[in-house]
Amino acid sequence: MSIQVREYYHEKQLECEAEIKRFERQINIFSFLRLFVLIAGIFLFYQTISYSLIWLSFVLVFLLILGFAWLVAKQSRFQKHADYFRNLSIVHSNELNSLDRKQNIYSDGSAFTDDLHPYSSDLDIFGKGSLFGMINRSATNWGIVKLAGWLKGPASKAVIQERQFAVIELGANLIWKHHFQAVLLFANKAAEDQSAELFKFLNISIDKSASWLIIYVRWIPIVFLVTVIGSWFIPSLLILLSVLIVFNLIVTQQYHSRILKTDSMIGKMSRILEHFSEAILAIMDENWKSVMCRKLADDLKGKADKELSVQIKHFSLLISHLTFGLTAVGGILNVVMLWNIRQLFAIENWKKENHEGLKQAFDVLASFEALISLSSLNTNYPEWCFAEINEQENYTLKAKSIGHPLIPSLQRVDNDYLLDNQLKIDIITGSNMAGKSTFLRTLGINTVLALSGAPSCALSMEVSRMLIFTYMRIRDSLNESTSTFKAELDRLQALIKMLDNSGKVYFLIDEMLRGTNSVDKYLGSKAVIEKLIAQNAVGIVATHDLQIAGLEKKYPDYIRNYYFDIQMEADEMRFDYKLKEGECKTFNASLLLQRIGIYPENQHQQD
């Protein structure tokens, strides 16, 4: 199936390249036509002047401006289409790279890296080579934050199921979701949050303007026009016209700083808002089947039956008008009709009526970006499963052929695991590099995926709604004067505290208390496990210490033993990375030390 997906992306990429070439040809043609019209217009204007056809000269100039403007508009439209297909080609190319496990063009979520989080650091949820870096398709900062939030903790069963159906729908609707990604690609890795200044502006209270000025601004274009026409017949009205011009200049100057401040905050948002408007329109025009997508689309319905996409497009137009008013031509319009003040009042009125609606629209866009991110797994790896959420009293984590999603399918080894409405602590022993740590991360990261509503890398999976807690990469800190052992104690304390204060917590511990001597390590590990049993805690402890495996005899109803081993073939180690029941009997540390010249060969033979 992945071959079919790859072929689809490649085919679409070729289609995009053909469209780009087609529009580039159109752009070149219209560039030539613009030059031709300009040269022809100058020549004809010169001819009309030569023959003293003044009236024809004015008509010619008027037609030249109209024709040139039409050509510019047409060429701009072709440029917009070419840019769109370039973005769409990038989207398809990125999916091909994702299948090959190459660099994703979207954020890897490094900003969310947190060593104190219950599991995100140990399970590689954020950062380089992370789960977030693999699945993220969010271009906007809002979408990135939304997706990160979904991966930081489990959702409720109802929300998980809603997301699952939405992900399935989006995963099958490739044309729509790639169009949506292409429209929002402009925001990807932008130098700054594209919407930050906009919402900063929207949150600033509006300075109330005098009611007489609002009325004056509304009627001044008509008054000015009537005065100009009247002065043609009644010359004394020129005095009134002069007064209007001077008064308009004074009023414009009084509002100049307010206008400049508004333009500095949102002046560059016009084109950006057009993109957002197009993305919103794409959501509203689609006939959604899943409950979550329908709910999100309904949230985009604005006031007075005006769709938010239309309202945002209108806002974009107002910003363009304000920016135009700061040009030389705009200066004339300010004299005639107080253009900038008119646009400022319109923007502030829009702000008052649509502030909350715009926030909601961005939240909907973020939700769709997060859903599309999760759906990338469903599209690219259709063999992965959606987990069933178990609500029984005890803990459930059942998986068939579960593998680590960050390891390519040809390299990873899948395993089965069964915890069926039970309270158990599993002890996993095994040789170095046999797969213990990877298996713990496999269970953890797939549970995170399952409880976010995404597909899991397994043939089938059933899991309780629970919080994962990991104890794996314990590091010292010179800045905080924290030793490895102290860091381990802090992590264990955090686990105990979480067990006291949270609901279901499933722990994954990899080689606890490694920062002390072997005697204290065993005694401490044994005490920790017995403390966890006393608190009815559930999880897995991976260790090299075979004495820990002996706890099964003392707690046969609570502790289970599993192991990963190696096969020795003529001093060659063979790893099968398969989980087996019981205790490990084969270890390889001495052989590994011998290979790098530390452990004497004869000593190894004696051992």
Summary of the structure (lengths in Angstrom):
residues: 607
radius of gyration: 33.6
end to end distance: 50.4
largest distance: 121.3
contacts: 1915
relative contact order: 0.09
helix: 61%
strand: 11%
